[in-house]
Every structure is written in structure tokens, then in C-alpha cells.
Amino acid sequence: MPGAQGSGRLRGLDRKMTARDADAGGLLLVHAHPDDECFGTGGLIARSIAEGRRVDLVTCTGGEEGEIHDPDLDPDEAKPRLREIRRAELECSVRALGSGKIRLHLLGYRDSGMMGTPSNERADAFWRADLDEATGKLVRIVREARSATMVSYDSNGNYGHPDHINAHRIANAAWDAAADPGRFEDAGQPHRVERFCETAFDREVWLRMMIEMNQRGIALPWDTGDTITKVTKAAAERGIADLTTATIEDLRRIAEVMSEGEEEPGAGFGTPDADVTTRVDVSEFIAQKREAFECHKTQRQDFGWVLDLPEDMLEHAISTEYFVLTRWRDHEIPTGLHEETVFGE
């Protein structure tokens, strides 16, 4: 299965930077809920801390609409205090990833829940927030952090959750506004963040993992139970008989067949491998990433399947994190860009 193995490039290197260099090469992440920091960016966070960089983590909501899958809790009793519980889980995760060096910022909004649910209608839900006001809160953080790179989701929030969509909106807006001395004048000195990267789930790598899970008799997660049926049918249409030896190009062709006829081709099906600009090797930080996952006990239904994978598959699944560079100050983004860092160094 495709996935970066530990290259050893980081081992033995002096990761210490001066305070000035650390600020110049800092990272600011804008996430929607407690636990979102783990899956696609936990390794990046831990690696950035190890490299001596400043890391600022913004969490927009308290995660009040999450399910409760901690066996030590009574869901009925815990639900009214889920915000408090998930705050403690988030702080546990931050300690696991950064040993006290991550600067955590809570925007204070309420979890909106999924699109179309009653929680969306609440006045205090992030989905109902005044986006200019929310952007101003974030601008203040950006100008204080003075980071080189911001990371958030794509315009669909990677999978359509309203809080992820709004996190993307205010992160993009703050990237512009923080640099403009005429915007939010009381929010600190202007700062030009150099780069904006969106988290990505590599579509072809994801397909490969689903195929291997099926071959090993491992149940597929979430609502992907019919994925293999679709994959097999799409492979047959493209004359691909053996999925065990399918190449990235084969998987691309399969994914294209699977998305034919959709109003938004590929919607909800990850980012095509060809569109991924940045693949970050986080293989040295798997232990920290796993520890951070384990902190979010109430949300185990979302990623517990990853932790339950056989060890070799688990390492493949979480040893590389994927991003798309979408904004680069005073630069055009070259076609076919391939990088190993979100910092462009």
C-alpha cells in the first residue's frame, strides 16, 4: 500500500532553531472541533514542534454535538457537559503532540452539528456566526503568532461539515485581512502569512487502503461499506482485473469511473493524488500521533478503526500527511508542484 516509510532523514539532525527562526517558520492551524487536529495534522504538529517551530492551534468550537463513545461515561449524564469533557481531551492531545509547547486558542463557538440538523439553527452555533467577527478573532491570533504557514480545510471542509466549511472561510479571510493594515486595526500589527495549505485525503492512497482492508477481512469504516463493490465494478469497466497489483494510475482510472455522473465529480471522495502538492513524512511521530488519538475517548467511533488496524497497515495509514498548497504570497503555484514540507524550505 502506498505510504511513506521512515526515511531517516530527520534522525540525528539538529532540530533546534533560534527563537527568531522559529517564529519565521511557524505554523498556525485552524480546526473546527477538538480531535480534528489529530488525523490529518497530528504528525505535522509533532514534527514542527520537534523542529523548534512555533505552533499555534486554533479550535473553533467546543464539539458539543459529538457522539459519546467513551465506555467509562454514561452518555445521558455526560452530554450536558460534553464541551468540558472534550476540552480536557483536546488539552490531553495537545500535550501528547507538543509536550506543552503548542499554543492553543479557543474561538469559543458552539458545535453546529451536521448540515440540516436542529443544532444548525442555534444562534450560538458556529454555522450562524458573523463571519467578519469570527475573522477578526482569528486575525488577532494570526498577527500575534506571525506564522509562515496556515493550515485548514478545503472549501467543502473536506467532507461537508458546516463547521469545517466555516473554519476554511475564516482562515482564508484572515490570511488576507491579517496582512492588510486597513483591516481590524485594533488587532495588532499586520502580518503577511506566506503560505496557505489545505488538508487532503489522497484519493488513490485511500482507495488502496480500502482494498487491502477488504482483502484482509477488515470492516470498512463509516459509510464506505459498498466501496469495494463500486471499486470492483469500476475496475472491470477499465479492464483492471487484479486489484492487488493496481498502480496509482489504475486507481486514478477507477476513481474517475466511480465519480462519473455525480453533480460534483469526486465529491466526498478525497483529493486526487495528482492534485496533492505536499506529502509530509511523519513516520517518526507515529507514537505521539497515536497517543493524541487515544486522548479523544468520546470520539473513538471516528478514528478507532485506524487504531485497530494491524500494525503494518496502521503505520502506512498515518505515517504520511497530505496537503494542497492553495495560496503562496507573491508567488504563482507551479503546475505539478511536489514538496515534502508545508513551509516551502
C-alpha positions in Angstrom: 0.0 0.0 0.0 1.4 3.4 -0.9 2.6 5.4 2.1 5.9 6.9 3.2 8.2 4.8 5.3 10.6 6.4 7.8 13.3 7.8 5.6 15.7 8.5 8.5 16.3 12.0 7.1 15.2 13.6 10.4 17.2 11.3 12.6 20.4 12.7 14.0 19.7 16.2 12.7 19.9 19.2 14.9 16.3 20.3 15.1 16.9 23.3 17.3 16.3 26.7 15.7 16.8 30.2 17.1 13.8 31.9 18.5 13.8 34.2 15.5 14.0 31.4 13.0 11.2 29.5 14.9 8.9 32.5 14.6 9.8 33.0 11.0 9.0 29.4 10.2 5.9 29.0 12.5 2.7 27.0 11.8 -0.9 28.1 12.6 -3.6 25.5 12.2 -7.4 26.3 12.1 -9.5 23.4 13.1 -13.2 23.0 13.7 -13.5 20.7 16.7 -11.5 19.0 19.4 -9.9 15.9 17.8 -9.7 17.4 14.2 -6.1 18.2 15.0 -5.1 14.5 15.1 -6.0 12.7 12.0 -4.5 14.8 9.1 -2.2 17.2 11.0 -1.1 15.5 14.2 2.2 14.4 12.7 2.8 17.8 11.2 2.2 19.4 14.6 4.6 17.0 16.4 7.2 17.3 13.7 7.0 21.1 13.7 7.5 21.2 17.4 10.5 18.8 17.1 12.0 21.1 14.6 11.8 24.0 17.0 9.0 25.8 15.3 6.2 27.8 17.0 2.9 26.1 16.6 -0.5 27.7 17.2 -3.6 25.6 17.2 -7.0 27.3 16.8 -10.1 25.2 17.6 -13.3 27.0 16.6 -15.9 25.1 18.6 -16.4 23.0 21.7 -17.6 19.9 19.9 -20.8 19.7 21.9 -22.7 17.8 19.1 -20.2 14.9 19.1 -21.3 11.4 20.0 -20.0 9.8 23.2 -18.2 6.5 22.8 -16.1 6.5 26.0 -17.2 3.3 27.8 -16.4 4.9 31.1 -19.1 7.5 30.6 -22.9 7.5 30.8 -23.9 9.3 27.6 -27.0 10.8 29.1 -25.1 12.1 32.1 -22.1 13.3 30.0 -23.9 15.0 27.2 -24.7 18.3 29.0 -21.0 18.7 29.9 -19.5 17.4 26.7 -17.9 20.7 25.9 -16.0 20.5 29.2 -15.1 16.8 28.5 -13.8 17.5 25.0 -11.8 20.5 26.2 -9.9 18.1 28.5 -9.5 15.6 25.7 -8.1 18.4 23.5 -5.6 19.5 26.2 -4.5 15.9 26.5 -3.9 15.7 22.8 -2.0 18.9 22.7 0.3 17.7 25.5 0.8 14.4 23.5 1.8 16.2 20.3 3.7 19.1 21.8 4.9 18.5 25.3 3.5 21.8 26.5 4.9 23.8 23.6 1.7 24.2 21.5 -0.2 27.5 21.9 -3.9 26.6 22.0 -6.5 29.2 21.0 -10.2 28.5 21.5 -12.6 30.7 19.5 -15.5 29.7 21.7 -18.2 28.9 19.2 -20.7 26.1 19.7 -20.6 23.0 17.5 -23.1 23.3 14.7 -23.7 19.6 14.1 -24.2 18.2 10.6 -26.0 20.2 7.9 -29.8 20.4 8.3 -29.9 19.3 11.9 -31.7 21.4 14.7 -28.3 22.3 16.2 -27.6 24.3 13.0 -30.4 26.7 13.9 -28.9 27.7 17.3 -27.9 31.3 17.4 -24.6 30.4 19.1 -23.6 27.8 16.5 -20.5 28.4 14.5 -22.5 28.0 11.3 -24.6 31.0 12.4 -21.6 33.1 13.4 -21.0 36.6 12.0 -18.0 35.6 9.7 -16.5 39.1 9.8 -16.5 39.0 13.6 -15.0 35.4 13.6 -12.4 36.5 11.1 -11.4 39.4 13.4 -10.9 37.0 16.3 -8.6 34.9 14.1 -6.7 37.9 12.7 -5.7 38.9 16.2 -4.3 35.4 16.7 -2.5 35.4 13.3 -0.9 38.8 14.0 0.3 37.6 17.4 1.6 34.3 16.1 3.3 35.7 13.0 3.4 32.3 11.4 4.8 31.5 8.0 2.2 28.9 7.1 -1.5 28.5 7.8 -3.3 25.1 7.5 -7.0 24.5 7.4 -9.5 22.5 5.2 -10.6 22.9 1.6 -13.7 24.9 0.7 -16.0 22.0 1.4 -14.5 21.4 4.8 -13.0 18.2 3.3 -16.3 16.4 3.9 -19.1 19.0 4.0 -19.4 19.6 7.8 -20.6 23.2 8.3 -18.0 23.9 11.0 -15.2 22.7 8.7 -16.6 24.9 5.9 -16.6 28.0 8.2 -13.2 27.2 9.5 -11.9 27.3 5.9 -13.8 30.5 5.3 -12.4 32.4 8.2 -8.9 31.0 7.8 -8.8 32.2 4.1 -10.3 35.6 5.1 -7.8 36.0 7.9 -4.9 35.1 5.6 -5.9 38.2 3.6 -7.0 40.5 6.4 -4.0 40.0 8.7 -1.8 41.4 6.0 -3.9 44.5 5.4 -3.2 47.5 7.8 -6.6 48.8 6.9 -8.5 45.8 8.4 -9.0 45.1 12.0 -6.7 48.0 13.1 -7.1 47.2 16.8 -6.0 43.5 16.3 -2.2 44.0 16.3 0.4 44.8 13.7 -0.2 43.5 10.2 1.5 40.2 9.3 1.8 38.5 5.9 1.5 34.8 6.2 3.4 33.3 3.3 1.5 30.1 2.6 -1.9 28.6 3.0 -2.3 24.8 2.8 -5.4 22.7 2.8 -5.5 19.3 4.4 -6.1 16.5 1.9 -7.0 12.8 1.9 -5.1 11.3 -1.0 -7.9 9.6 -3.0 -5.8 6.9 -4.6 -3.9 6.1 -1.3 -7.3 5.9 0.4 -8.7 3.5 -2.3 -5.6 1.3 -1.9 -6.2 1.1 1.9 -9.9 0.2 1.4 -8.9 -2.6 -1.0 -6.3 -4.0 1.4 -8.7 -3.8 4.3 -11.2 -5.8 2.4 -8.7 -8.4 1.3 -7.7 -8.9 5.0 -11.3 -9.2 6.1 -11.3 -5.9 8.0 -14.6 -4.0 8.1 -14.5 -0.7 6.3 -15.2 2.5 8.3 -18.1 4.9 8.3 -20.5 4.6 5.4 -17.9 3.1 3.0 -19.3 -0.5 3.1 -20.2 -0.5 -0.6 -16.9 1.0 -1.7 -15.4 -2.4 -2.7 -18.5 -3.2 -4.9 -18.1 0.1 -6.6 -14.3 -0.3 -6.9 -14.7 -3.8 -8.4 -17.3 -2.6 -10.9 -15.2 0.4 -11.9 -12.1 -1.7 -12.3 -13.9 -4.1 -14.6 -15.0 -1.2 -16.8 -11.4 -0.1 -17.1 -10.1 -3.7 -17.8 -8.3 -3.9 -14.4 -8.6 -7.5 -13.3 -6.2 -7.7 -10.4 -6.8 -5.0 -7.7 -3.9 -6.4 -5.6 -1.4 -5.1 -8.1 -3.3 -1.9 -9.2 -1.0 1.0 -9.7 -1.7 4.6 -8.7 -2.6 5.2 -12.3 -5.0 2.3 -12.2 -6.6 3.6 -9.0 -6.9 7.0 -10.6 -8.9 5.5 -13.5 -11.1 3.5 -11.1 -11.8 6.7 -9.1 -12.8 8.6 -12.2 -15.3 5.9 -13.2 -16.7 5.9 -9.6 -17.3 9.6 -9.8 -18.9 9.7 -13.3 -22.4 11.0 -13.2 -22.0 12.9 -9.9 -23.1 16.6 -9.9 -19.6 17.3 -8.4 -17.2 14.6 -9.7 -15.2 13.1 -6.8 -17.2 15.0 -4.2 -16.5 13.4 -0.8 -14.0 11.1 -2.3 -10.8 12.7 -1.3 -8.2 14.6 -3.3 -6.8 13.1 -6.5 -3.2 12.1 -5.9 -2.1 14.3 -8.9 -3.5 17.4 -7.1 -1.7 16.8 -3.8 1.2 19.2 -3.7 2.7 18.3 -0.3 3.4 14.9 1.4 4.9 15.2 4.8 6.8 12.3 6.3 5.6 12.0 9.9 6.8 8.4 10.5 9.0 9.4 13.4 6.0 10.8 15.2 3.5 7.9 15.0 3.7 7.2 18.7 2.8 10.8 19.5 0.0 10.8 17.0 -1.4 7.6 18.4 -1.3 9.0 21.9 -3.2 12.1 20.7 -5.8 9.9 19.1 -6.3 8.0 22.4 -6.9 11.2 24.3 -10.2 11.7 22.4 -12.0 8.8 24.1 -15.5 10.2 23.4 -14.9 10.3 19.7 -13.3 6.9 19.1 -16.0 6.0 16.6 -14.5 8.5 14.2 -10.9 7.0 14.1 -10.9 4.0 16.3 -10.9 1.8 13.2 -7.5 3.3 12.4 -6.0 2.4 15.8 -7.4 -1.1 15.4 -5.7 -1.8 12.1 -2.8 -4.3 12.0 0.4 -2.6 13.0 1.8 -2.6 9.4 -1.3 -1.1 8.0 -1.5 1.4 10.8 2.0 2.7 10.1 1.2 3.1 6.4 -2.1 4.8 7.2 -0.7 7.6 9.5 3.0 7.9 8.5 2.3 10.5 5.7 0.1 13.5 5.8 -1.2 15.2 2.7 -1.8 18.8 1.8 -2.6 21.1 -1.1 -0.8 24.4 -1.3 -3.5 26.8 -2.5 -2.1 30.3 -1.6 1.5 31.5 -1.7 2.2 35.1 -1.1 3.7 36.9 -4.2 4.1 33.5 -6.0 2.2 31.5 -8.6 1.9 27.9 -7.6 3.7 25.8 -10.2 1.7 23.1 -12.0 2.8 19.6 -10.8 4.4 21.0 -7.6 5.7 18.3 -5.3 7.0 19.2 -1.8 7.9 17.4 1.4 7.2 20.3 3.7 4.4 22.9 4.2 7.0 25.6 4.8 8.5 25.6 1.3 12.0 25.2 2.5 
